[in-house]
């Protein structure tokens, strides 16, 4: 049995349009719970933007590995990120004291509409990309978002532990998931400028909104 066949036989994978958002909702609730229980600054890791991109990337990779069409990876990533927002803020509203102002749920929902398809496609490119360039770009997107998070945690939030953890993932993701030394080096070299670009394009505008 091949890896693709094994993954394709996972219960619920062929019903990805259900399992992706359901998994996202469950993870959204879990991140809300973790944020309330993890000690100190580490509670920010639970629902960081970088961590929330991982389920979308994983969903896209799993759908692609199951032999399904690329557009389904994109939609699976979208369903996962929307589920994350719904689960997180739904639990905040009904399981805690309320989510407060609706501004930030709307901001994160808009972000989910962009990041979900992007990282769903990135997961598919990494898993089934027919060229080195697609595999490198797909994996570099995931590594790069942790690089962006490292810059944010160090430059703005001043969370040393989170900074070093995200910087380590920036390096470890290419080293552990890329194929061969050439792709590892290319992925890391691509992820570094992507980290800076994403910080300027995404994080700086969000900081201005929050300010």
C-alpha positions in Angstrom: 0.0 0.0 0.0 1.4 3.4 -1.0 1.4 6.4 1.3 -1.2 8.1 -0.8 -3.5 5.1 -0.7 -3.1 4.8 3.1 -3.9 8.5 3.6 -6.8 8.3 1.2 -8.2 5.5 3.3 -8.2 7.6 6.5 -11.8 7.8 7.7 -13.4 11.1 6.8 -10.7 12.3 4.3 -12.9 11.8 1.3 -15.5 13.9 3.1 -12.9 16.7 3.5 -15.5 19.4 3.1 -16.9 18.2 6.5 -13.8 17.0 8.3 -11.7 20.1 7.5 -14.0 22.7 9.2 -14.9 20.4 12.0 -11.2 19.8 12.8 -10.7 23.6 12.6 -13.5 24.3 15.0 -12.1 21.7 17.5 -8.6 23.2 17.2 -10.0 26.7 17.7 -11.7 25.7 20.9 -8.5 24.0 22.0 -6.4 27.0 21.3 -8.8 29.2 23.3 -8.5 26.7 26.2 -4.7 26.6 25.9 -4.4 30.3 25.9 -6.2 30.4 29.2 -4.1 27.8 30.9 -0.5 28.0 29.5 1.7 30.0 31.9 3.0 33.5 31.2 3.9 34.6 27.7 3.7 31.0 26.4 -0.1 31.3 26.2 0.4 33.5 23.1 1.8 30.5 21.2 -1.5 28.7 21.4 -3.3 31.0 19.0 -0.5 32.7 17.2 -1.0 33.3 13.5 1.8 31.0 12.6 0.4 28.1 14.6 -3.0 28.6 13.0 -1.5 28.2 9.6 -0.3 24.7 10.4 -3.7 23.0 10.3 -4.5 24.6 6.9 -1.1 23.4 5.5 -1.7 20.0 6.9 -5.2 19.8 5.5 -4.0 20.8 2.1 -1.2 18.2 2.2 -3.4 15.4 3.4 -6.0 16.1 0.7 -3.3 16.2 -2.0 -1.7 13.0 -0.7 -5.1 11.4 -1.0 -4.9 12.0 -4.8 -7.7 14.7 -4.8 -7.7 17.7 -7.0 -5.6 20.7 -6.0 -8.6 23.0 -5.7 -9.9 20.7 -2.9 -6.6 21.3 -1.0 -7.3 25.0 -1.3 -10.8 24.7 -0.1 -9.8 22.3 2.7 -7.3 24.9 3.9 -10.1 27.6 3.8 -12.5 25.4 5.7 -9.9 24.7 8.4 -9.0 28.3 9.0 -12.7 29.5 9.1 -13.3 26.6 11.5 -10.5 27.9 13.7 -12.0 31.4 13.9 -15.5 30.0 14.6 -14.2 27.6 17.2 -12.0 30.1 19.0 -14.5 33.0 19.2 -17.5 30.7 19.5 -16.0 29.3 22.7 -15.0 32.8 23.9 -18.6 33.9 23.4 -20.5 30.9 24.9 -17.8 29.2 27.1 -16.3 32.2 28.6 -17.4 35.8 29.4 -18.0 36.7 25.8 -15.7 37.6 22.9 -16.2 41.4 23.4 -15.9 43.7 20.4 -16.7 42.0 17.1 -13.8 43.9 15.4 -11.1 41.3 15.9 -13.2 38.3 15.0 -14.0 40.0 11.7 -10.3 40.8 11.2 -9.3 37.2 11.8 -12.1 35.9 9.6 -10.9 38.1 6.7 -7.3 36.8 7.5 -8.6 33.3 7.4 -10.2 33.9 3.9 -6.7 34.6 2.7 -4.4 32.4 4.7 -6.6 29.3 4.5 -6.4 28.9 0.7 -2.8 30.1 0.6 -1.6 27.5 3.1 -3.9 24.8 1.8 -2.2 25.3 -1.6 1.2 25.4 0.0 0.6 22.0 1.7 -0.5 20.6 -1.6 2.6 22.0 -3.4 4.9 20.6 -0.8 3.2 17.1 -0.8 2.6 16.6 -4.5 4.5 19.4 -6.3 5.9 18.1 -9.6 8.8 20.5 -9.6 11.4 21.4 -7.1 10.3 25.1 -7.2 6.7 24.2 -6.1 7.9 22.0 -3.3 10.3 24.6 -2.1 7.8 27.5 -2.2 5.1 25.4 -0.5 7.3 24.4 2.4 9.0 27.8 2.6 5.6 29.4 3.1 5.1 27.4 6.2 8.6 28.0 7.5 8.5 31.6 6.6 5.3 32.3 8.7 7.2 31.1 11.8 10.0 33.5 10.8 7.5 36.3 10.7 6.2 35.2 14.1 9.8 35.3 15.5 10.2 38.9 14.3 6.9 39.9 15.8 7.6 38.1 19.1 11.1 39.6 19.4 10.6 43.1 18.0 7.1 44.0 19.2 6.0 41.6 22.0 9.5 41.0 23.6 8.7 37.4 24.3 12.2 35.8 24.2 11.0 32.2 24.5 8.5 32.5 21.7 11.0 34.3 19.6 13.6 31.5 19.9 10.9 28.7 19.5 9.6 30.3 16.2 13.1 30.9 14.9 14.0 27.3 15.6 10.9 26.1 13.6 12.0 28.4 10.8 15.1 26.3 10.5 13.7 22.9 11.5 10.8 22.8 9.1 13.1 22.9 6.0 15.6 20.5 7.6 13.0 17.9 8.5 10.4 18.1 5.7 12.3 19.0 2.6 13.6 16.3 0.2 17.4 16.2 0.1 20.1 18.7 0.9 19.4 20.9 -2.2 15.8 21.4 -1.3 16.5 22.0 2.3 18.9 24.8 1.5 16.6 26.3 -1.1 13.6 26.2 1.2 15.5 27.9 4.0 16.9 30.6 1.7 13.4 31.2 0.3 11.8 31.2 3.8 14.0 34.0 5.1 12.9 36.8 2.7 9.3 35.5 2.9 9.5 36.1 6.7 10.4 39.7 6.2 7.9 40.3 3.4 5.0 38.8 5.4 6.0 40.9 8.4 5.8 44.1 6.4 2.7 43.2 4.4 0.6 41.5 7.1 1.9 42.2 10.7 2.7 45.9 10.4 -0.8 46.8 9.1 -2.4 44.7 11.9 -0.2 46.5 14.5 -1.5 49.8 13.1 -5.1 48.6 13.4 -4.6 47.5 17.0 -2.9 50.7 17.8 
